[in-house]
Amino acid sequence: MITSQQVKAMVKTLGGDLCGIANVERFKDAPPRISPLGHLPTAKSVIVAAVHTPDGAWELGGEPIHNWGSASVVTAVNSRLERIALYLARHLEEAGYKSIPIPQTAIWRYRPHEELNINFSPDLSHIHAGAAAGLGDIGYQGLLLTPEYGARQRLITIITEAKLDPDPMYNGHTLCDYCMQCVRQCAPSSALRKEVDGMTEIVIDGKKFTYANKNKFRCAWAERFQLRFDIDIPEKVDESVIVPNLACNREGYGSSLEPCWRYCLPPAMRMKKDGRKPNHRKSFWVANPDIKDVSPESRPLTNEVSRIAISKGIDIFGIAKKDDFAGIDDGSIPYQLNLIPHPFNDAWGVVSADPAKYLNDVQTVIVMGVGFGDECRAGQNRPNQASVNCGSTSIQQGSSVTCGSTAIDCGSTAVSCGSTQAPGKATHLIVSGIGFMDEYKTSGAIPVVESAAKEKLMDAILDISRYLEELGYSSVGLTYLSDNHAALAAQVGQLDEAGNLVTDEFGYNQVYTALLTSAPLQKIVAGCSNGTGTGQVKPLTTQSVKTYAVQQGASLVGIASADAFKGIKQELAKVYDEQELGLQVIDRNERMGGHAVDAQIIQRSSSFKDPWDYMPDARSVIVIGTHIPKTIGERAEKPLAESVGVYSMFAQHATWRILSETAFDIVKQLEAKGYKAIPTEDLNGTASKVAHTFGEMVDARANAYAAMLAGLGYVSWLGNAMTPEHGLNQRFFAIVTNADLKADLPFDGPSVCASCDKRCAKSCMASALQEKVVLSIGGQEVQQAKLASLRCDWCKRYAFVGDEGPKYMGSQTNIMPPEHIDGEAIVEAMKKMDPLQKRIPCIVEKCILSCPVMGRED
């Protein structure tokens, strides 16, 4: 048995701020397709978790409206919610209760779908779920307002069979007094001023909620479709207006920080604060959060801030006083920003070394960084770089590139044509390397490491800011304060002539940022390091590595000898065509150009790799896995919900994030012991990618052979790893190291594929799984299907086939593969895709779903 209080305690332990619980009866009037019972017919309860977004982020970000700036910390909120939902669903499932986590709202069906006559329908409305769980009320603009934070939180929902005690419906003081700030401050697309079709009224458990029935195409003009505000917006906005403008007038991802969110606070929370346009939120912990007088330096404050930073994996830590910045900028050192792009013009803001420009009551500046070893560097500083791709896509040595684009007539609804992005701008305008895999890179690290390091920094910014704000202090990160000048003021290292930070512990190898606060923290000069150690090798046992991996979040851990991979490249050639594996086509408009496609065809000369391509003295390979709740795969695509977003977000994206962070933590531990290590999402180069709303994610084939050699499972007929514990419901990363660890025996258990009727091959929409081949790898015989990888990619990487997932999102794309597939054929198919829905493809591989071990038999 599991109780409501145990659930709430787990949410709090995982970093949540609020948790409410509803019974499924409260959703009886919800459309079946987006109801809890539509996702899980045996559901009994609905759990809603919330994470507060720091107030300074909202109050100081979004100026001008296209610039998220400090509000980019919301990406850390989303990451935390994703982790809370996945871990809680796994915990409930292990206790015997099927559970489905619903992703934070980034996945929409833009058009009405089947019987669901709603534009912009999610898998389930977190706002309505939060109201049903008693967390608060719904405001005029349609957002959930809570008595603790107003609109300043994000939500996630878990549907479960567990029968939990529901919370009462909210019945406290007024949260929305119809002040109409949301209407007055609404973005120039005027979603709350134009085309508002009266009020929506719903009743949940006897309580009535009303909110504006707005045109969500207007609301999503910039926030979702990335369109500029400085063009004429017609009186009626719908798909026919949006699609032509996608080709000509895009600003970039995150190109509007929603004012209705920024400005909305319940009456009892509102207060004015100098330098902030929106109202400041009164903390519910203190009587008066506006601290007027200069407080004495606080050791407890400083100690707690330091504790939070170190608990997040921060290696480099220093605190500077405001006065430490005086005279530090003589104009000779270029400004650097490490987590957000530089402003694109003076209207966006100006980078400087003056912290008071970004927080007028600033007293101290916290500088935090995460370091990494030389083996984790990208480029020529790492051996054999030409054959190594450890993370996101890159053009490699020996590749050939051709480019092409489509030209379209934008019609009367567009002002101008040309690039689909503003000139010189980063693809996305919020923090990069977190939600999206291929963007703005600053550290010189391989993408897997850069992403993991930035996750740690963002997590630290999030929790330090929330801690200080609840005590009444101001706090804001991700500003235009020059990061390298802040590092110099905090004395965490030295700057070279180009302005690059050099630290004693890591040299040039770190990602770092600055956090501004009004808190009177003590000055700290460097000294904090979880770094690479002295270089002297220290004792290391296999069991200690495994124990640490589990503590950091791995569900499965095994170790293979590097020698077990000898000769693997020749064996892999029996299954995969290396040239086909090396072909990729990129739409540089990122499926956001409407009918326009700006295609780049890339051909790598080689793909197959072994441990020595990463490290000439490789001795061991550590393989880690994280598992996916079985119910996610069981319920994917099934009615009534027919959801594919849940699988896409948790099986493909959340697992990648967890594994990349866990792998990086293990690398850091090995470095601290004096060993070299490098993490990889696809050690042998046999995996491909899956289309995802957050960019391409590595597919489920990744590290299957490594998992077998590490004793964790066998290579299935379709090329994925199959384990006794979780079947196909896990993903793997590998870490190559020169540590000589005791290897596990390769897996030699029974294979269900041996007696199976090969449903995976029969269900493949592109006939990608072909004749049987037999491989000998590490002394183990592997029987699997020869793979036509471009046919496989046609379905899952490029999302051309509706039955592979897109049709369940309401996509009109359904293009079957031609007999011969090459780069040009892929480009031509890209031009025919659904111009609106293609940005959110949501792939669920038919070969995986059809496997008997998935338990999908009705």
Secondary structure as the mmCIF struct_conf table of DSSP 4:
data_model
#
loop_
_struct_conf.conf_type_id
_struct_conf.id
_struct_conf.beg_label_comp_id
_struct_conf.beg_label_asym_id
_struct_conf.beg_label_seq_id
_struct_conf.end_label_comp_id
_struct_conf.end_label_asym_id
_struct_conf.end_label_seq_id
HELX_RH_AL_P HELX_RH_AL_P1 SER A 4 THR A 13
TURN_TY1_P TURN_TY1_P1 LEU A 14 GLY A 15
BEND BEND1 ASP A 17 ASP A 17
STRN STRN1 LEU A 18 ASN A 23
HELX_RH_3T_P HELX_RH_3T_P1 VAL A 24 PHE A 27
TURN_TY1_P TURN_TY1_P2 LYS A 28 ASP A 29
BEND BEND2 ALA A 30 ALA A 30
HELX_RH_3T_P HELX_RH_3T_P2 PRO A 32 ILE A 34
BEND BEND3 SER A 35 SER A 35
HELX_RH_AL_P HELX_RH_AL_P2 PRO A 36 HIS A 39
TURN_TY1_P TURN_TY1_P3 PRO A 41 THR A 42
STRN STRN2 SER A 45 HIS A 52
HELX_LH_PP_P HELX_LH_PP_P1 THR A 53 PRO A 54
HELX_RH_AL_P HELX_RH_AL_P3 ASP A 55 LEU A 60
BEND BEND4 GLY A 61 GLY A 61
BEND BEND5 GLU A 63 PRO A 64
TURN_TY1_P TURN_TY1_P4 ILE A 65 HIS A 66
HELX_RH_3T_P HELX_RH_3T_P3 GLY A 69 VAL A 73
HELX_RH_AL_P HELX_RH_AL_P4 VAL A 74 GLU A 94
TURN_TY1_P TURN_TY1_P5 ALA A 95 GLY A 96
STRN STRN3 SER A 99 ILE A 102
HELX_LH_PP_P HELX_LH_PP_P2 PRO A 103 GLN A 104
BEND BEND6 THR A 105 THR A 105
STRN STRN4 ARG A 109 ARG A 109
BEND BEND7 ARG A 111 ARG A 111
STRN STRN5 HIS A 113 HIS A 113
TURN_TY1_P TURN_TY1_P6 GLU A 114 GLU A 115
STRN STRN6 LEU A 116 LEU A 116
BEND BEND8 ASN A 119 PHE A 120
STRN STRN7 SER A 121 SER A 121
BEND BEND9 ASP A 123 LEU A 124
HELX_RH_AL_P HELX_RH_AL_P5 HIS A 126 ALA A 132
TURN_TY1_P TURN_TY1_P7 ALA A 133 GLY A 134
BEND BEND10 LEU A 135 LEU A 135
STRN STRN8 ASP A 137 ILE A 138
TURN_TY1_P TURN_TY1_P8 TYR A 140 GLN A 141
BEND BEND11 GLY A 142 GLY A 142
STRN STRN9 LEU A 144 LEU A 145
STRN STRN10 THR A 146 THR A 146
TURN_TY1_P TURN_TY1_P9 PRO A 147 TYR A 149
STRN STRN11 GLY A 150 GLY A 150
TURN_TY1_P TURN_TY1_P10 ALA A 151 ALA A 151
STRN STRN12 GLN A 153 THR A 160
BEND BEND12 GLU A 161 ALA A 162
HELX_LH_PP_P HELX_LH_PP_P3 ASP A 165 TYR A 170
BEND BEND13 GLY A 172 HIS A 173
BEND BEND14 LEU A 175 LEU A 175
HELX_RH_AL_P HELX_RH_AL_P6 GLN A 181 GLN A 185
TURN_TY1_P TURN_TY1_P11 PRO A 188 SER A 189
TURN_TY1_P TURN_TY1_P12 ALA A 191 ARG A 193
BEND BEND15 LYS A 194 GLU A 195
BEND BEND16 GLY A 198 GLY A 198
STRN STRN13 MET A 199 ILE A 204
TURN_TY1_P TURN_TY1_P13 ASP A 205 GLY A 206
STRN STRN14 LYS A 207 ALA A 212
HELX_RH_AL_P HELX_RH_AL_P7 LYS A 216 GLU A 223
TURN_TY1_P TURN_TY1_P14 ARG A 224 PHE A 225
STRN STRN15 LEU A 227 LEU A 227
BEND BEND17 PHE A 229 ILE A 231
HELX_LH_PP_P HELX_LH_PP_P4 ASP A 232 PRO A 234
BEND BEND18 GLU A 235 LYS A 236
BEND BEND19 ASP A 238 ASP A 238
HELX_RH_AL_P HELX_RH_AL_P8 GLU A 239 LEU A 246
TURN_TY1_P TURN_TY1_P15 ALA A 247 CYS A 248
STRN STRN16 ARG A 250 ARG A 250
STRN STRN17 TYR A 253 TYR A 253
TURN_TY1_P TURN_TY1_P16 GLY A 254 GLY A 254
HELX_RH_AL_P HELX_RH_AL_P9 PRO A 259 TYR A 263
HELX_RH_3T_P HELX_RH_3T_P4 PRO A 267 MET A 269
STRN STRN18 ARG A 270 MET A 271
TURN_TY1_P TURN_TY1_P17 ASP A 274 GLY A 275
BEND BEND20 LYS A 277 PRO A 278
HELX_LH_PP_P HELX_LH_PP_P5 ASN A 279 ASN A 279
STRN STRN19 HIS A 280 ARG A 281
HELX_LH_PP_P HELX_LH_PP_P6 LYS A 282 SER A 283
BEND BEND21 PHE A 284 ALA A 287
BEND BEND22 ASP A 293 ASP A 293
HELX_LH_PP_P HELX_LH_PP_P7 VAL A 294 GLU A 297
HELX_RH_AL_P HELX_RH_AL_P10 ARG A 299 SER A 311
TURN_TY1_P TURN_TY1_P18 LYS A 312 GLY A 313
STRN STRN20 ILE A 316 LYS A 321
HELX_RH_3T_P HELX_RH_3T_P5 LYS A 322 PHE A 325
TURN_TY1_P TURN_TY1_P19 ALA A 326 GLY A 327
BEND BEND23 GLY A 331 GLY A 331
BEND BEND24 ILE A 333 ILE A 333
BEND BEND25 ASN A 338 ILE A 340
HELX_LH_PP_P HELX_LH_PP_P8 PRO A 341 PRO A 343
BEND BEND26 PHE A 344 ASN A 345
TURN_TY1_P TURN_TY1_P20 ASP A 346 TRP A 348
STRN STRN21 SER A 352 SER A 352
BEND BEND27 ALA A 353 ALA A 353
HELX_RH_3T_P HELX_RH_3T_P6 PRO A 355 LYS A 357
TURN_TY1_P TURN_TY1_P21 TYR A 358 TYR A 358
TURN_TY1_P TURN_TY1_P22 ASN A 360 ASP A 361
STRN STRN22 THR A 364 GLY A 371
HELX_RH_3T_P HELX_RH_3T_P7 ASP A 374 CYS A 376
STRN STRN23 ARG A 377 ARG A 377
HELX_RH_3T_P HELX_RH_3T_P8 GLY A 379 ASN A 381
BEND BEND28 ARG A 382 ARG A 382
TURN_TY1_P TURN_TY1_P23 PRO A 383 ASN A 384
HELX_RH_3T_P HELX_RH_3T_P9 GLN A 385 SER A 387
BEND BEND29 GLY A 391 SER A 392
TURN_TY1_P TURN_TY1_P24 GLN A 397 GLY A 398
STRN STRN24 SER A 400 SER A 405
HELX_RH_3T_P HELX_RH_3T_P10 GLY A 411 THR A 413
BEND BEND30 VAL A 415 VAL A 415
BEND BEND31 GLY A 418 GLY A 418
BEND BEND32 THR A 420 GLN A 421
TURN_TY1_P TURN_TY1_P25 PRO A 423 GLY A 424
BEND BEND33 THR A 427 THR A 427
STRN STRN25 HIS A 428 HIS A 428
BEND BEND34 LEU A 429 ILE A 430
BEND BEND35 SER A 432 GLY A 435
BEND BEND36 MET A 437 GLU A 439
BEND BEND37 SER A 443 GLY A 444
STRN STRN26 ALA A 445 ALA A 445
HELX_RH_AL_P HELX_RH_AL_P11 PRO A 447 GLU A 470
TURN_TY1_P TURN_TY1_P26 LEU A 471 GLY A 472
STRN STRN27 SER A 475 GLY A 477
BEND BEND38 LEU A 478 LEU A 478
BEND BEND39 TYR A 480 TYR A 480
STRN STRN28 LEU A 481 LEU A 481
HELX_RH_AL_P HELX_RH_AL_P12 ASP A 483 ALA A 489
TURN_TY1_P TURN_TY1_P27 ALA A 490 GLN A 491
BEND BEND40 VAL A 492 GLY A 493
STRN STRN29 GLN A 494 LEU A 495
TURN_TY1_P TURN_TY1_P28 GLU A 497 ALA A 498
STRN STRN30 LEU A 501 VAL A 502
STRN STRN31 THR A 503 THR A 503
TURN_TY1_P TURN_TY1_P29 ASP A 504 PHE A 506
STRN STRN32 GLY A 507 GLY A 507
TURN_TY1_P TURN_TY1_P30 TYR A 508 TYR A 508
STRN STRN33 GLN A 510 THR A 517
BEND BEND41 SER A 518 ALA A 519
HELX_LH_PP_P HELX_LH_PP_P9 LEU A 521 LYS A 523
STRN STRN34 ILE A 524 ILE A 524
BEND BEND42 ALA A 526 ALA A 526
BEND BEND43 THR A 532 THR A 532
BEND BEND44 GLY A 535 GLY A 535
HELX_RH_AL_P HELX_RH_AL_P13 THR A 542 GLN A 551
TURN_TY1_P TURN_TY1_P31 GLN A 552 GLY A 553
BEND BEND45 SER A 555 SER A 555
STRN STRN35 LEU A 556 SER A 561
HELX_RH_3T_P HELX_RH_3T_P11 ALA A 562 PHE A 565
TURN_TY1_P TURN_TY1_P32 LYS A 566 GLY A 567
HELX_RH_AL_P HELX_RH_AL_P14 ILE A 568 LEU A 572
TURN_TY1_P TURN_TY1_P33 ALA A 573 VAL A 575
HELX_RH_AL_P HELX_RH_AL_P15 GLU A 578 LEU A 581
TURN_TY1_P TURN_TY1_P34 GLY A 582 GLY A 582
STRN STRN36 LEU A 583 ASP A 587
TURN_TY1_P TURN_TY1_P35 ARG A 588 ARG A 591
BEND BEND46 GLY A 593 GLY A 593
TURN_TY1_P TURN_TY1_P36 GLY A 594 HIS A 595
STRN STRN37 ASP A 598 GLN A 603
BEND BEND47 SER A 605 SER A 605
HELX_RH_AL_P HELX_RH_AL_P16 PRO A 611 TYR A 614
TURN_TY1_P TURN_TY1_P37 PRO A 616 ASP A 617
STRN STRN38 SER A 620 HIS A 627
HELX_RH_AL_P HELX_RH_AL_P17 LYS A 630 ARG A 635
TURN_TY1_P TURN_TY1_P38 ALA A 636 GLU A 637
TURN_TY1_P TURN_TY1_P39 PRO A 639 GLU A 642
HELX_RH_AL_P HELX_RH_AL_P18 GLY A 645 TYR A 647
HELX_RH_PI_P HELX_RH_PI_P1 SER A 648 ALA A 654
HELX_RH_AL_P HELX_RH_AL_P19 THR A 655 ALA A 672
TURN_TY1_P TURN_TY1_P40 LYS A 673 GLY A 674
STRN STRN39 ALA A 677 THR A 680
BEND BEND48 GLU A 681 GLU A 681
TURN_TY1_P TURN_TY1_P41 LEU A 683 ASN A 684
BEND BEND49 GLY A 685 GLY A 685
STRN STRN40 LYS A 689 VAL A 690
TURN_TY1_P TURN_TY1_P42 THR A 693 PHE A 694
BEND BEND50 GLY A 695 GLY A 695
STRN STRN41 MET A 697 VAL A 698
TURN_TY1_P TURN_TY1_P43 ALA A 700 ASN A 703
HELX_RH_AL_P HELX_RH_AL_P20 ALA A 704 LEU A 709
TURN_TY1_P TURN_TY1_P44 ALA A 710 GLY A 711
BEND BEND51 LEU A 712 LEU A 712
STRN STRN42 TYR A 714 VAL A 715
TURN_TY1_P TURN_TY1_P45 TRP A 717 LEU A 718
BEND BEND52 GLY A 719 ASN A 720
STRN STRN43 ALA A 721 MET A 722
STRN STRN44 THR A 723 THR A 723
TURN_TY1_P TURN_TY1_P46 PRO A 724 HIS A 726
STRN STRN45 GLY A 727 GLY A 727
TURN_TY1_P TURN_TY1_P47 LEU A 728 LEU A 728
STRN STRN46 GLN A 730 THR A 737
BEND BEND53 ASN A 738 ASN A 738
HELX_LH_PP_P HELX_LH_PP_P10 LEU A 741 PHE A 747
BEND BEND54 GLY A 749 GLY A 749
HELX_RH_3T_P HELX_RH_3T_P12 VAL A 752 SER A 755
BEND BEND55 CYS A 756 CYS A 756
HELX_RH_AL_P HELX_RH_AL_P21 ARG A 759 SER A 763
TURN_TY1_P TURN_TY1_P48 MET A 765 ALA A 766
STRN STRN47 LEU A 769 ILE A 777
TURN_TY1_P TURN_TY1_P49 GLY A 778 GLY A 779
STRN STRN48 GLN A 780 LEU A 787
HELX_RH_AL_P HELX_RH_AL_P22 SER A 789 LYS A 796
TURN_TY1_P TURN_TY1_P50 ARG A 797 ARG A 797
BEND BEND56 TYR A 798 TYR A 798
HELX_RH_3T_P HELX_RH_3T_P13 GLY A 802 GLU A 804
TURN_TY1_P TURN_TY1_P51 GLY A 805 GLY A 805
HELX_RH_3T_P HELX_RH_3T_P14 PRO A 806 MET A 809
TURN_TY1_P TURN_TY1_P52 GLY A 810 GLY A 810
HELX_LH_PP_P HELX_LH_PP_P11 MET A 816 PRO A 818
BEND BEND57 GLU A 819 HIS A 820
HELX_RH_AL_P HELX_RH_AL_P23 GLY A 823 MET A 830
TURN_TY1_P TURN_TY1_P53 LYS A 831 LYS A 832
BEND BEND58 MET A 833 MET A 833
TURN_TY1_P TURN_TY1_P54 PRO A 835 LEU A 836
HELX_RH_3T_P HELX_RH_3T_P15 GLN A 837 ARG A 839
BEND BEND59 ILE A 840 ILE A 840
HELX_RH_AL_P HELX_RH_AL_P24 LYS A 846 LEU A 849
TURN_TY1_P TURN_TY1_P55 SER A 850 SER A 850
BEND BEND60 CYS A 851 CYS A 851
HELX_RH_3T_P HELX_RH_3T_P16 PRO A 852 MET A 854
#
